[in-house]
């Protein structure tokens, strides 16, 4: 039951993060295209590309990290030898 709730919350979180990232990038694109100076606009487009890559890769990383935390294998218990000592 706990994994199901965590999976649903993770899905909602990742969708929200992705939509927020897209909203920020669209707002940045509208701002960048309104810049009048061509050299400044060129720098702003480069910065926007870097921002987009970082933000979208960040959302993918968060989603993957949470999925592995929820569904990944738990750490194995230490094996014991016949004399009772753990390795």
N, C-alpha and C positions, 0 to 999 in steps of 0.2 A: 504494500500500500504506500509506503514511504517513497519508493522509487517512482511510482506512478505520479504522485504529487510533485516530486522533484523534477520529473521529466516534463510535466505540463508547465510548471513555473519556469523552467529553463527555456522551453519553447517560447513562452510569452515574453521572457526577458530578451531573448535573441531577436525576436521579431521587432520588439520595441526599440532595441539598440540599432538595428539595421534601418528601420524607418526614420529614426532620429538622425542617423548618419546621412541618409539620403536627403533629408530635409535641410541639414546644414550644408551639404554640398550643392544643392540646388540654389540655396540662398547665396552661397559664395560665388556660384557661376553667374547669377544675375548681377551681383556686385562687380565682379571682374569684367564682365562684358560692358558695363557702363563706364569704365575708366577711359578717359579721353586720350591720354598719352600712350603712344604705341610701345615705347620701351618699358614703361611701368606696367602696362597690360601684359606684356610678354613675361615679365618677372612674376606677376600675379598669377598667370596661367600655370607657370611652373610650380609655384607654391601651392596652388589648388590641386594640381596632380599629386604632389607629395602628400598633401593633407588627405586627399581621397584614398590613396593607397594605404596610408597609416590607419585611418579611421576604419575602413572596410576590412583590412587585415586584422585589426584589433577586434572587431566584432566576430570574425571567424575564429580567432584564437580563443576568445572568451567562450564561444559556443562549444568548440572542441574540448577545451579544458574542463568545462562543466560536465560535458557528456562522459568524458573519461573518468572524472571523479565519481559520477553517479553510477555508471554501468561497468566501469573497469573492474578487474579482479582485485579482490582484497589481498592484503599482504599475507603470504603463507605463514602458517604457524611454524615455529622452529621444530625441527625433527629431533626426537630424542633417541638416544642409543639404548641398548638393553640395560646398561648400568644406570640409566636415569639421567645422565648428563645431557644437556641441550647443546646443539651445535649451531 
